[in-house]
Amino acid sequence: MFRGSIIKFFIFCCFTLSMVGCATDGADGVDGADGSSVNADSLAVKLRTEITETLWDSLKSEPFVDSVYSSLFNSAFSQAWLDSARQLLKDSLIEDSYDSLYKVLYDSVYYDIYSKSVTRDLGAYIYAQKDDLYTSYANLYSLMYTGYRYPVPLAVAVQNSGTVWRTILVKAWIPDFSDTGSVTTYVNPDSLKLFGPTLNLLPEAYLGLTAAKPVQVQVRAYALENNREILIFSEAYPVIIHPVQIRGAEYVGIDTYPWDAVWVTPNMDSITALHTNLSSRLPSGTILGYQAYSGKTVEESVTMQVQAVYEMLTAKKISYVNNPDAGSIGQKIKYPIEVLRTHQANCIEGTFLFASILESIGVQVFIVHIPGHAFIGWRTTRGGNTLNFLETTQAWGDAPATYEQANVSGIDKYNAQVTAGNFADSTSRLIDIAESRTLGILPNDIP
């Protein structure tokens, strides 16, 4: 197409030149009819210049350049380029295929063989499980059972009968009720090790429970090899989750008395909201804790504050009511906030309410457990060895006892237990809440 265009253009030019050389208006070197001078040589030069410029402009036009490029590429360069591109693509595909082939072979052949060689030497089973999880202190089981002969609430045994050590990961969780707890450690050759993944129960899941709920604990054990988790054990077993108000039985040998402290909740809004009322009953409207009011000793000042708490609560006319239906196996205990909401309490619930208020104002308080009953005591000076006592149940009802009467009743009950030797043989107990806090036993967070 391009060649034909040039030929046609060349014929046109030649025809034009022949017309110039045979002009009718004048012979060569003779002026034309209009009087202008005609010079064939100069005219030919001018035409050649214009023809060349026009030709060059056409050569530079985009359609022409594209056609020339395509022609040159197809006839000269395309094969070499395609060969090069083909080789690059081939190299790329080979590299990718090696990776994919390795993965396919590893997953389907080598990994399967390797996994069997690993699992052949490993075995796992549930060594021990706690069938009842009491949410009142279930998230503190690792602390409660420190030094126990196996992890609680779950112990998984992993046996390595091989000749090399293995890295083992054990996971456990309760769907919808806990986070996934995990433990990773080595198991030496020809040995057995116990794993205790923590079941961290979720408050948003269990705080609404009003009765025991059956759930399933999921357990998995893996050997960690070549950045992979090789499953060696999978099992689920049933447990019962109990409401947060239930104090249930724990394993023999576990002292649960210090765990009274989870029911003593000094920082709850319902407790600190009482401070304004309490302050109004004290000199200068001030709560001092273990500081002395003007003209008073520290012991007298503390007594004044305990009396103010007693009188504040008697004014609320809280009724003495036992909890007939726990909704679970164990003792149901309302928290202080629930006592204030319902205006009902039994002896232990009233004791926890008093203890919560006293701890909130800085008084070092005790829970006094005697057979079938509980009341409060407190240090008369900070860190001192002298205790005073109060029978909290005498604050309840429409005709409560005076503070002095409740104080004397508490002292008499304590002395009777001392005389009987019940504190010496742990029939009766004094639970120091401040000491429980140092052990890490914190208040439960109840909405």
C-alpha positions, 0 to 999 in steps of 0.5 A: 500500500505504501509503495503504491502511494509513492508511485502514484505520487511520483507520476503526479510529480512527473506530470506536473514537471512536464506541464511546466516545461511546455508552458503555453504562456511563454517559451523557455526564458520568456515572460508569461502572459501576466508579465511574470518571469518563468524559470523552469529550473527554479520551479523544479527546485521549489516543487522538489522541496515541497514534494520532499517535505510532503513526503516526509510529513506523510512518513511521520504520520501515526498510521504510517509509523504504526504500519512500518513498526508492525512490518518491521516487528513481524518480519525481523524482531517478532520471532526473537522477541517471542522466543525470549518472552517464551523462555521467560514465561517458561522459567517463571512457570517452572519456578512456580511449578516447583513451589506448587509441586513441592507443596503438593508432594509435601502435603500429600506424600512427605507430610503424611509419611512424616506425620505418621512417623511423629504421631507413632511416637506420641500419645495423649489423653485427659489425665484429670478434669474438673466436672464443675466449674464455679465461675465465682472463682473459676478464672482463679483456679490456677492460683487456687490450685498452685502446687497441686499435684496436677493442673486444674481444671484440666490436665492433659498427659502427653507421652513421648515414647520416641528417641527425640524430644518433641515440642507439644502444643495443647489447646482447650476452650469452651465454645461461647464461654471461654477464650482458647487457652494454650500451653507449649513445651518440650516433652523429652524422649521416653517421658510423660508430661502434664499440660494445663491449658487455662480455661479463661471464662468470659464474664459476658457469657456467664454473668447472666446464668441463673442455673447450672449450664452443661457445656463441652470442653474442646481439647486438642494436642499438636506436635510442632514440626517444620512450622506445622501443627501435627494433630496427635489428640482431639477430644471433647468432654462435658462439664457444668458451669455454675452461676457466679453466686454459687460457692461449690465444693473444690478438691480435698486439700484445697482451702477455700476460706480465703476465697471469701474475698471474691465476694467482698467488693469494696470498689463497686459503685454501689459501695462507694456511693454509700460514702456520702451517707456514711460521711454525714454520720462522722465528725466533720463529715470525714472518713478517716480510716486509721486516722484519729478524729480530734480528741480521739484515739485511732481505736476510738476513731475506727470504732466510730466509723464501724458504728456509723456503717452499722447504723447506716445499714440498719436504716435500710431495713434489710430483711434476714432471708436465706436462699432456698434455691441455689440453682446449682450444687453449692451455696448461693451467696448474693453479692453486696450489690445484690443485697442492696438491691433486694434488701435481703441477706443471710448471715454470710451475705450481710457479713460480706456487705459490711466487709466491703464497706469497711474495706472501702474506707481502709479498715482491715477487716476479717470474715469470722467463720464459726460452725453454721454462722459468720460475722465480721471482725477488724483490726483496731489499729492498722497492722495491729494484733487487737481485733474487735467484732460485730454480729452483723445479723443484728442490724437486720429487720424492723427492730435492729439491735443497737451497735453496742449490743451487736458489738457485744454479741460478736465479741461473745461469739468469738470468745466462745470459739476461742474457749472451745479451741475451735480456732486452734483446730480450724473448726472456726476460721478468721479470714484476713481479707487484706491478706487474701488480697496480697495472695492475688484474690481479687473481688469479682466484677458483678454488674 
